[in-house]
Amino acid sequence: MTNQIKQYSMLAAWLIALIAMVLSLYSSDVLSYPVCHLCWYQRICIYPLVIILGIGAFTNDLRAAVYGLPLSIIGALFAFYQYLEQMIPGFAPIQFCTAALTCSTIHFRFWGFITYPFLSFIACLVITACLIPCCRNRSH
């Protein structure tokens, strides 16, 4: 895979992280949706990606993918867990949230299965898919 394709892949990962960050801020600050603990953990993984991948994409430094990859994988795991809590009644083997603000609350549902954690999961998966080729055979 050429370095130019890897650079476009990193740029795509950065754009997805940027869109995810803007949408999460819009939902909490403009729409005033409360943010549960699992949502915060996902944000903790996504927000640094905007900076790390942005720097990597605009300086043509593919090493940024190595630093961003663990964050996108961890973010996907948190998002998947929250999605399971939302879609499977009674599923909560680990209690991340409080009774006052549950992680299973659905603020947005489209087509019956698309929720914010689902979108976060897909975003993290696509970011991961974009970053994996950048980590292979890196030139120093």
C-alpha positions as CSV (number, residue, x, y, z in Angstrom):
1,M,0.0,0.0,0.0
2,T,1.5,3.4,-0.9
3,N,2.1,6.1,1.6
4,Q,-0.4,8.4,-0.2
5,I,-3.2,5.9,0.4
6,K,-2.1,5.5,4.0
7,Q,-2.2,9.3,4.4
8,Y,-5.8,9.4,3.0
9,S,-6.7,6.6,5.4
10,M,-5.3,8.6,8.3
11,L,-7.2,11.7,7.1
12,A,-10.4,9.7,6.9
13,A,-9.9,8.4,10.4
14,W,-9.3,12.0,11.6
15,L,-12.5,13.2,9.9
16,I,-14.6,10.4,11.5
17,A,-13.2,11.2,14.9
18,L,-13.9,14.9,14.4
19,I,-17.5,14.3,13.3
20,A,-18.0,11.9,16.3
21,M,-16.6,14.6,18.7
22,V,-18.8,17.4,17.2
23,L,-22.0,15.2,17.3
24,S,-21.3,14.2,20.9
25,L,-20.8,17.8,21.9
26,Y,-24.0,18.8,20.0
27,S,-26.0,16.1,21.7
28,S,-24.9,17.1,25.2
29,D,-24.5,20.9,24.9
30,V,-27.2,21.8,22.4
31,L,-29.8,19.1,22.9
32,S,-29.0,18.9,26.6
33,Y,-28.9,15.0,26.7
34,P,-27.3,13.9,30.0
35,V,-24.0,12.1,29.6
36,C,-23.6,8.8,31.5
37,H,-20.3,7.2,32.6
38,L,-20.0,5.0,29.6
39,C,-20.6,7.9,27.3
40,W,-17.8,9.8,29.0
41,Y,-15.4,6.8,28.6
42,Q,-16.2,6.8,24.9
43,R,-15.5,10.5,24.7
44,I,-12.2,10.0,26.6
45,C,-11.2,7.7,23.8
46,I,-12.5,9.7,20.8
47,Y,-11.5,13.3,21.7
48,P,-7.7,12.7,21.8
49,L,-8.0,11.0,18.4
50,V,-9.0,14.3,16.9
51,I,-5.7,15.8,18.1
52,I,-3.5,12.8,17.5
53,L,-4.8,11.9,14.1
54,G,-5.1,15.5,13.0
55,I,-1.4,16.1,13.7
56,G,-0.5,12.8,12.0
57,A,-2.6,13.5,9.0
58,F,-1.4,17.1,8.5
59,T,2.3,16.4,9.1
60,N,2.3,13.2,7.1
61,D,3.4,11.3,10.2
62,L,2.0,7.7,10.0
63,R,3.3,7.0,13.5
64,A,0.2,8.7,14.9
65,A,-1.8,5.6,13.9
66,V,0.2,3.6,16.5
67,Y,-0.9,6.0,19.2
68,G,-4.5,6.3,18.0
69,L,-5.2,2.6,17.4
70,P,-5.5,1.6,21.1
71,L,-7.9,4.5,21.8
72,S,-10.2,3.5,18.9
73,I,-10.2,-0.1,20.0
74,I,-11.0,0.7,23.7
75,G,-13.7,3.2,22.5
76,A,-15.3,0.5,20.4
77,L,-15.4,-1.9,23.4
78,F,-17.1,0.7,25.6
79,A,-19.6,1.6,22.9
80,F,-20.4,-2.1,22.2
81,Y,-20.9,-2.7,25.9
82,Q,-23.3,0.2,26.2
83,Y,-25.1,-0.8,23.1
84,L,-25.7,-4.3,24.7
85,E,-27.0,-2.6,27.8
86,Q,-29.5,-0.6,25.7
87,M,-30.7,-3.5,23.5
88,I,-30.7,-6.4,25.9
89,P,-33.1,-5.9,28.9
90,G,-31.3,-6.6,32.2
91,F,-27.9,-6.8,30.7
92,A,-25.4,-5.1,33.0
93,P,-22.8,-7.5,34.3
94,I,-20.6,-4.5,35.3
95,Q,-22.4,-1.5,36.9
96,F,-20.8,1.5,35.3
97,C,-23.7,3.9,35.8
98,T,-25.9,5.0,38.7
99,A,-29.6,4.6,39.2
100,A,-30.2,8.3,38.6
101,L,-28.4,8.2,35.2
102,T,-28.5,4.8,33.6
103,C,-26.3,3.8,30.7
104,S,-29.2,2.0,29.1
105,T,-31.3,5.1,28.5
106,I,-31.9,5.7,24.8
107,H,-32.0,9.3,23.7
108,F,-31.9,8.7,20.0
109,R,-33.2,5.7,18.0
110,F,-33.3,5.4,14.2
111,W,-34.7,2.4,12.4
112,G,-35.2,0.7,15.7
113,F,-31.5,-0.2,16.3
114,I,-29.3,2.8,15.6
115,T,-28.5,4.6,18.8
116,Y,-25.7,6.9,20.0
117,P,-23.6,4.0,21.3
118,F,-24.2,2.1,18.0
119,L,-22.9,5.2,16.0
120,S,-19.9,5.4,18.4
121,F,-19.1,1.7,17.9
122,I,-19.3,2.0,14.1
123,A,-17.1,5.2,14.2
124,C,-14.5,3.5,16.3
125,L,-14.5,0.4,14.1
126,V,-14.1,2.5,10.9
127,I,-11.3,4.5,12.6
128,T,-9.6,1.2,13.6
129,A,-10.0,-0.1,10.0
130,C,-8.4,3.1,8.7
131,L,-5.5,3.0,11.1
132,I,-4.5,-0.7,10.8
133,P,-3.0,-0.2,7.3
134,C,-1.1,2.8,8.5
135,C,0.6,0.7,11.2
136,R,1.9,-1.9,8.8
137,N,5.3,-1.6,7.2
138,R,5.8,1.9,8.5
139,S,8.7,3.8,7.0
140,H,10.7,5.8,9.5
